Amino acid sequence: MPIERSAGGIVFRKTNGDIQYLLLHYPKGSRTKKDYWDFPKGHVEKGEKLIETAKREINEETGLNDIKIIDGFKETIKYYFYSQGKRVLKFVTFFLVSTNQEEITISKEHIGFTWAPFKEAIKILTYDNAKSVLKKANDFLINKIKENSLKNKVSFKEKVYNLVKKIPKGKFLTYKEVAILAERPTAWRAVGNILNKTKKENIRIPCHRVIRSDRKVGGYNRGEKKKIFLLKKEGIKIKKKKVIF
């Protein structure tokens, strides 16, 4: 049985936080009785690697040159078709490809194109195997975005630590001010609890420079007397356990 191999790309771009997928409109031909919508793809030429074919075909069929292959996604589909009375086994490998370009210049092999969000793209695509590949690509992207979001997310505790670290000698903030700067304005008690555990967790930050909103020095995991001593040593005036401005 003859075997054909092709490669292409599920091309996407982000616009206003949304993911848009590129679909191409193919005309009917010798192998298809009707026109159809699919992804950019084409035959693997002799000596080419699949990824090289995908990049070349994307450029030839769409005019895109600002593209990036996303690591970790590679999906191959197979199907059969008849050519000159022979049944042919076809393998098509798709890579996930990002671009910042919106303008598309389609080749003479196509009759149109569109950028569409996932739900619309699924409806536009003609074949079930293409829909399946798009779903896998979209799930992959969503999971990758979630993972990156979690990596970049700074916890409230880390925000508190970072803020308190930056309080210079001779200065102070209130628990409420730290909570506001850490983007949780009503969590001043939580700020106190976090700072109270720094000794136990062996976190070395100047938490003695955080006081109560009523100007009382407040608690300290090394004792109130030690907190007053450290504040006075740094030039803060204190009378009857209250900071004097």
KEKOLTI-698506 format. One record per residue (C-alpha): residue number from 1; x, y, z; residue in three letters. Coordinates in pm, whole numbers. Layout:
BEGIN
<r seq="NUM" X="X" Y="Y" Z="Z" type="ALA"/>
...
% end
This chain:
BEGIN
<r seq="1" X="0" Y="0" Z="0" type="MET"/>
<r seq="2" X="141" Y="344" Z="-92" type="PRO"/>
<r seq="3" X="218" Y="572" Z="204" type="ILE"/>
<r seq="4" X="226" Y="951" Z="206" type="GLU"/>
<r seq="5" X="359" Y="1177" Z="481" type="ARG"/>
<r seq="6" X="278" Y="1540" Z="543" type="SER"/>
<r seq="7" X="341" Y="1792" Z="818" type="ALA"/>
<r seq="8" X="184" Y="2119" Z="919" type="GLY"/>
<r seq="9" X="99" Y="2348" Z="1204" type="GLY"/>
<r seq="10" X="-184" Y="2449" Z="1429" type="ILE"/>
<r seq="11" X="-106" Y="2818" Z="1416" type="VAL"/>
<r seq="12" X="-236" Y="3048" Z="1687" type="PHE"/>
<r seq="13" X="-195" Y="3403" Z="1807" type="ARG"/>
<r seq="14" X="-302" Y="3580" Z="2123" type="LYS"/>
<r seq="15" X="-515" Y="3891" Z="2099" type="THR"/>
<r seq="16" X="-646" Y="4070" Z="2407" type="ASN"/>
<r seq="17" X="-580" Y="3757" Z="2610" type="GLY"/>
<r seq="18" X="-779" Y="3532" Z="2375" type="ASP"/>
<r seq="19" X="-635" Y="3254" Z="2159" type="ILE"/>
<r seq="20" X="-719" Y="3269" Z="1788" type="GLN"/>
<r seq="21" X="-649" Y="2977" Z="1554" type="TYR"/>
<r seq="22" X="-565" Y="3004" Z="1184" type="LEU"/>
<r seq="23" X="-778" Y="2795" Z="948" type="LEU"/>
<r seq="24" X="-736" Y="2767" Z="571" type="LEU"/>
<r seq="25" X="-1012" Y="2712" Z="317" type="HIS"/>
<r seq="26" X="-916" Y="2445" Z="63" type="TYR"/>
<r seq="27" X="-1098" Y="2406" Z="-273" type="PRO"/>
<r seq="28" X="-1239" Y="2076" Z="-394" type="LYS"/>
<r seq="29" X="-997" Y="1871" Z="-601" type="GLY"/>
<r seq="30" X="-906" Y="1529" Z="-732" type="SER"/>
<r seq="31" X="-903" Y="1382" Z="-380" type="ARG"/>
<r seq="32" X="-1199" Y="1571" Z="-232" type="THR"/>
<r seq="33" X="-1539" Y="1624" Z="-384" type="LYS"/>
<r seq="34" X="-1611" Y="1933" Z="-173" type="LYS"/>
<r seq="35" X="-1416" Y="2229" Z="-46" type="ASP"/>
<r seq="36" X="-1305" Y="2203" Z="318" type="TYR"/>
<r seq="37" X="-1141" Y="2385" Z="610" type="TRP"/>
<r seq="38" X="-817" Y="2260" Z="762" type="ASP"/>
<r seq="39" X="-476" Y="2368" Z="895" type="PHE"/>
<r seq="40" X="-174" Y="2465" Z="683" type="PRO"/>
<r seq="41" X="11" Y="2148" Z="585" type="LYS"/>
<r seq="42" X="191" Y="1981" Z="296" type="GLY"/>
<r seq="43" X="403" Y="1693" Z="170" type="HIS"/>
<r seq="44" X="738" Y="1610" Z="328" type="VAL"/>
<r seq="45" X="1008" Y="1662" Z="68" type="GLU"/>
<r seq="46" X="1305" Y="1430" Z="32" type="LYS"/>
<r seq="47" X="1563" Y="1486" Z="305" type="GLY"/>
<r seq="48" X="1332" Y="1707" Z="512" type="GLU"/>
<r seq="49" X="1255" Y="1659" Z="879" type="LYS"/>
<r seq="50" X="890" Y="1688" Z="979" type="LEU"/>
<r seq="51" X="943" Y="2013" Z="1165" type="ILE"/>
<r seq="52" X="1122" Y="2161" Z="864" type="GLU"/>
<r seq="53" X="829" Y="2067" Z="642" type="THR"/>
<r seq="54" X="583" Y="2226" Z="883" type="ALA"/>
<r seq="55" X="775" Y="2556" Z="889" type="LYS"/>
<r seq="56" X="813" Y="2564" Z="512" type="ARG"/>
<r seq="57" X="450" Y="2481" Z="442" type="GLU"/>
<r seq="58" X="325" Y="2741" Z="689" type="ILE"/>
<r seq="59" X="536" Y="3005" Z="520" type="ASN"/>
<r seq="60" X="437" Y="2900" Z="166" type="GLU"/>
<r seq="61" X="67" Y="2871" Z="240" type="GLU"/>
<r seq="62" X="18" Y="3172" Z="471" type="THR"/>
<r seq="63" X="312" Y="3406" Z="421" type="GLY"/>
<r seq="64" X="392" Y="3385" Z="793" type="LEU"/>
<r seq="65" X="759" Y="3408" Z="881" type="ASN"/>
<r seq="66" X="737" Y="3521" Z="1244" type="ASP"/>
<r seq="67" X="656" Y="3180" Z="1391" type="ILE"/>
<r seq="68" X="767" Y="2978" Z="1692" type="LYS"/>
<r seq="69" X="726" Y="2603" Z="1743" type="ILE"/>
<r seq="70" X="588" Y="2532" Z="2092" type="ILE"/>
<r seq="71" X="782" Y="2257" Z="2268" type="ASP"/>
<r seq="72" X="596" Y="1954" Z="2395" type="GLY"/>
<r seq="73" X="322" Y="1921" Z="2135" type="PHE"/>
<r seq="74" X="334" Y="1690" Z="1835" type="LYS"/>
<r seq="75" X="29" Y="1506" Z="1709" type="GLU"/>
<r seq="76" X="3" Y="1265" Z="1416" type="THR"/>
<r seq="77" X="-318" Y="1158" Z="1247" type="ILE"/>
<r seq="78" X="-369" Y="894" Z="981" type="LYS"/>
<r seq="79" X="-636" Y="830" Z="724" type="TYR"/>
<r seq="80" X="-691" Y="658" Z="391" type="TYR"/>
<r seq="81" X="-782" Y="798" Z="52" type="PHE"/>
<r seq="82" X="-792" Y="672" Z="-304" type="TYR"/>
<r seq="83" X="-562" Y="802" Z="-576" type="SER"/>
<r seq="84" X="-566" Y="663" Z="-931" type="GLN"/>
<r seq="85" X="-767" Y="369" Z="-807" type="GLY"/>
<r seq="86" X="-521" Y="282" Z="-530" type="LYS"/>
<r seq="87" X="-583" Y="303" Z="-156" type="ARG"/>
<r seq="88" X="-321" Y="530" Z="5" type="VAL"/>
<r seq="89" X="-230" Y="550" Z="374" type="LEU"/>
<r seq="90" X="-166" Y="909" Z="479" type="LYS"/>
<r seq="91" X="16" Y="1031" Z="792" type="PHE"/>
<r seq="92" X="1" Y="1401" Z="887" type="VAL"/>
<r seq="93" X="203" Y="1537" Z="1179" type="THR"/>
<r seq="94" X="100" Y="1866" Z="1336" type="PHE"/>
<r seq="95" X="309" Y="2098" Z="1550" type="PHE"/>
<r seq="96" X="175" Y="2379" Z="1765" type="LEU"/>
<r seq="97" X="293" Y="2714" Z="1630" type="VAL"/>
<r seq="98" X="262" Y="3065" Z="1770" type="SER"/>
<r seq="99" X="284" Y="3392" Z="1579" type="THR"/>
<r seq="100" X="238" Y="3763" Z="1640" type="ASN"/>
<r seq="101" X="139" Y="3830" Z="1280" type="GLN"/>
<r seq="102" X="-224" Y="3880" Z="1189" type="GLU"/>
<r seq="103" X="-192" Y="3951" Z="818" type="GLU"/>
<r seq="104" X="-208" Y="3639" Z="602" type="ILE"/>
<r seq="105" X="-114" Y="3596" Z="237" type="THR"/>
<r seq="106" X="-267" Y="3269" Z="121" type="ILE"/>
<r seq="107" X="-120" Y="3066" Z="-163" type="SER"/>
<r seq="108" X="-297" Y="2976" Z="-487" type="LYS"/>
<r seq="109" X="-383" Y="2640" Z="-330" type="GLU"/>
<r seq="110" X="-642" Y="2805" Z="-105" type="HIS"/>
<r seq="111" X="-960" Y="3010" Z="-145" type="ILE"/>
<r seq="112" X="-972" Y="3177" Z="194" type="GLY"/>
<r seq="113" X="-867" Y="3187" Z="558" type="PHE"/>
<r seq="114" X="-994" Y="3292" Z="899" type="THR"/>
<r seq="115" X="-875" Y="3349" Z="1253" type="TRP"/>
<r seq="116" X="-1119" Y="3196" Z="1501" type="ALA"/>
<r seq="117" X="-1138" Y="3120" Z="1874" type="PRO"/>
<r seq="118" X="-1152" Y="2754" Z="1974" type="PHE"/>
<r seq="119" X="-1531" Y="2708" Z="1989" type="LYS"/>
<r seq="120" X="-1580" Y="2868" Z="1647" type="GLU"/>
<r seq="121" X="-1281" Y="2689" Z="1494" type="ALA"/>
<r seq="122" X="-1417" Y="2350" Z="1600" type="ILE"/>
<r seq="123" X="-1739" Y="2426" Z="1412" type="LYS"/>
<r seq="124" X="-1558" Y="2554" Z="1102" type="ILE"/>
<r seq="125" X="-1317" Y="2261" Z="1061" type="LEU"/>
<r seq="126" X="-1452" Y="2003" Z="820" type="THR"/>
<r seq="127" X="-1298" Y="1676" Z="934" type="TYR"/>
<r seq="128" X="-1330" Y="1504" Z="1273" type="ASP"/>
<r seq="129" X="-959" Y="1420" Z="1292" type="ASN"/>
<r seq="130" X="-875" Y="1791" Z="1253" type="ALA"/>
<r seq="131" X="-1126" Y="1879" Z="1527" type="LYS"/>
<r seq="132" X="-964" Y="1618" Z="1753" type="SER"/>
<r seq="133" X="-615" Y="1760" Z="1695" type="VAL"/>
<r seq="134" X="-737" Y="2113" Z="1766" type="LEU"/>
<r seq="135" X="-898" Y="2003" Z="2092" type="LYS"/>
<r seq="136" X="-573" Y="1841" Z="2206" type="LYS"/>
<r seq="137" X="-377" Y="2153" Z="2108" type="ALA"/>
<r seq="138" X="-619" Y="2383" Z="2288" type="ASN"/>
<r seq="139" X="-613" Y="2168" Z="2604" type="ASP"/>
<r seq="140" X="-232" Y="2169" Z="2589" type="PHE"/>
<r seq="141" X="-223" Y="2549" Z="2563" type="LEU"/>
<r seq="142" X="-471" Y="2604" Z="2846" type="ILE"/>
<r seq="143" X="-274" Y="2373" Z="3076" type="ASN"/>
<r seq="144" X="50" Y="2546" Z="2982" type="LYS"/>
<r seq="145" X="-102" Y="2888" Z="3057" type="ILE"/>
<r seq="146" X="-225" Y="2763" Z="3396" type="LYS"/>
<r seq="147" X="117" Y="2620" Z="3480" type="GLU"/>
<r seq="148" X="291" Y="2947" Z="3389" type="ASN"/>
<r seq="149" X="35" Y="3142" Z="3590" type="SER"/>
<r seq="150" X="104" Y="2931" Z="3899" type="LEU"/>
<r seq="151" X="479" Y="2969" Z="3854" type="LYS"/>
<r seq="152" X="449" Y="3346" Z="3827" type="ASN"/>
<r seq="153" X="197" Y="3384" Z="4106" type="LYS"/>
<r seq="154" X="344" Y="3536" Z="4422" type="VAL"/>
<r seq="155" X="177" Y="3422" Z="4744" type="SER"/>
<r seq="156" X="50" Y="3669" Z="5003" type="PHE"/>
<r seq="157" X="319" Y="3547" Z="5244" type="LYS"/>
<r seq="158" X="595" Y="3615" Z="4988" type="GLU"/>
<r seq="159" X="453" Y="3962" Z="4924" type="LYS"/>
<r seq="160" X="459" Y="4036" Z="5297" type="VAL"/>
<r seq="161" X="818" Y="3913" Z="5327" type="TYR"/>
<r seq="162" X="929" Y="4121" Z="5027" type="ASN"/>
<r seq="163" X="761" Y="4436" Z="5159" type="LEU"/>
<r seq="164" X="902" Y="4404" Z="5510" type="VAL"/>
<r seq="165" X="1252" Y="4333" Z="5377" type="LYS"/>
<r seq="166" X="1247" Y="4672" Z="5206" type="LYS"/>
<r seq="167" X="1160" Y="4878" Z="5517" type="ILE"/>
<r seq="168" X="1479" Y="5077" Z="5585" type="PRO"/>
<r seq="169" X="1634" Y="5139" Z="5926" type="LYS"/>
<r seq="170" X="1462" Y="5419" Z="6114" type="GLY"/>
<r seq="171" X="1136" Y="5365" Z="5925" type="LYS"/>
<r seq="172" X="830" Y="5151" Z="5987" type="PHE"/>
<r seq="173" X="498" Y="5041" Z="5844" type="LEU"/>
<r seq="174" X="178" Y="4940" Z="6015" type="THR"/>
<r seq="175" X="31" Y="4593" Z="5977" type="TYR"/>
<r seq="176" X="-255" Y="4749" Z="5784" type="LYS"/>
<r seq="177" X="-21" Y="4935" Z="5549" type="GLU"/>
<r seq="178" X="163" Y="4611" Z="5472" type="VAL"/>
<r seq="179" X="-171" Y="4439" Z="5403" type="ALA"/>
<r seq="180" X="-275" Y="4717" Z="5165" type="ILE"/>
<r seq="181" X="58" Y="4708" Z="4981" type="LEU"/>
<r seq="182" X="27" Y="4328" Z="4956" type="ALA"/>
<r seq="183" X="-315" Y="4379" Z="4788" type="GLU"/>
<r seq="184" X="-525" Y="4236" Z="5070" type="ARG"/>
<r seq="185" X="-634" Y="4549" Z="5260" type="PRO"/>
<r seq="186" X="-833" Y="4371" Z="5531" type="THR"/>
<r seq="187" X="-572" Y="4105" Z="5608" type="ALA"/>
<r seq="188" X="-368" Y="4296" Z="5867" type="TRP"/>
<r seq="189" X="-416" Y="4016" Z="6122" type="ARG"/>
<r seq="190" X="-279" Y="3770" Z="5868" type="ALA"/>
<r seq="191" X="26" Y="3996" Z="5829" type="VAL"/>
<r seq="192" X="84" Y="3973" Z="6204" type="GLY"/>
<r seq="193" X="49" Y="3595" Z="6200" type="ASN"/>
<r seq="194" X="294" Y="3563" Z="5910" type="ILE"/>
<r seq="195" X="555" Y="3781" Z="6081" type="LEU"/>
<r seq="196" X="507" Y="3599" Z="6410" type="ASN"/>
<r seq="197" X="620" Y="3274" Z="6245" type="LYS"/>
<r seq="198" X="941" Y="3407" Z="6091" type="THR"/>
<r seq="199" X="1154" Y="3295" Z="6386" type="LYS"/>
<r seq="200" X="1014" Y="2943" Z="6375" type="LYS"/>
<r seq="201" X="1063" Y="2926" Z="5997" type="GLU"/>
<r seq="202" X="1410" Y="3082" Z="6025" type="ASN"/>
<r seq="203" X="1315" Y="3377" Z="5804" type="ILE"/>
<r seq="204" X="1542" Y="3675" Z="5868" type="ARG"/>
<r seq="205" X="1355" Y="3996" Z="5792" type="ILE"/>
<r seq="206" X="1315" Y="4317" Z="5999" type="PRO"/>
<r seq="207" X="964" Y="4239" Z="6118" type="CYS"/>
<r seq="208" X="1023" Y="4461" Z="6425" type="HIS"/>
<r seq="209" X="969" Y="4755" Z="6186" type="ARG"/>
<r seq="210" X="598" Y="4673" Z="6155" type="VAL"/>
<r seq="211" X="375" Y="4826" Z="6422" type="ILE"/>
<r seq="212" X="5" Y="4860" Z="6501" type="ARG"/>
<r seq="213" X="-216" Y="5128" Z="6347" type="SER"/>
<r seq="214" X="-271" Y="5286" Z="6691" type="ASP"/>
<r seq="215" X="110" Y="5339" Z="6705" type="ARG"/>
<r seq="216" X="163" Y="5072" Z="6973" type="LYS"/>
<r seq="217" X="467" Y="4863" Z="6892" type="VAL"/>
<r seq="218" X="261" Y="4544" Z="6885" type="GLY"/>
<r seq="219" X="377" Y="4187" Z="6921" type="GLY"/>
<r seq="220" X="712" Y="4040" Z="6828" type="TYR"/>
<r seq="221" X="828" Y="3681" Z="6812" type="ASN"/>
<r seq="222" X="1140" Y="3770" Z="7011" type="ARG"/>
<r seq="223" X="947" Y="3958" Z="7274" type="GLY"/>
<r seq="224" X="805" Y="4307" Z="7311" type="GLU"/>
<r seq="225" X="1108" Y="4439" Z="7500" type="LYS"/>
<r seq="226" X="1339" Y="4325" Z="7221" type="LYS"/>
<r seq="227" X="1119" Y="4498" Z="6962" type="LYS"/>
<r seq="228" X="1125" Y="4826" Z="7155" type="ILE"/>
<r seq="229" X="1503" Y="4797" Z="7195" type="PHE"/>
<r seq="230" X="1558" Y="4742" Z="6821" type="LEU"/>
<r seq="231" X="1329" Y="5028" Z="6720" type="LEU"/>
<r seq="232" X="1496" Y="5270" Z="6961" type="LYS"/>
<r seq="233" X="1837" Y="5156" Z="6840" type="LYS"/>
<r seq="234" X="1733" Y="5255" Z="6487" type="GLU"/>
<r seq="235" X="1624" Y="5602" Z="6599" type="GLY"/>
<r seq="236" X="1251" Y="5548" Z="6652" type="ILE"/>
<r seq="237" X="1118" Y="5738" Z="6954" type="LYS"/>
<r seq="238" X="895" Y="5532" Z="7183" type="ILE"/>
<r seq="239" X="706" Y="5630" Z="7494" type="LYS"/>
<r seq="240" X="481" Y="5397" Z="7693" type="LYS"/>
<r seq="241" X="514" Y="5134" Z="7423" type="LYS"/>
<r seq="242" X="391" Y="5380" Z="7158" type="LYS"/>
<r seq="243" X="582" Y="5523" Z="6865" type="VAL"/>
<r seq="244" X="612" Y="5901" Z="6884" type="ILE"/>
<r seq="245" X="615" Y="6094" Z="6560" type="PHE"/>
% end
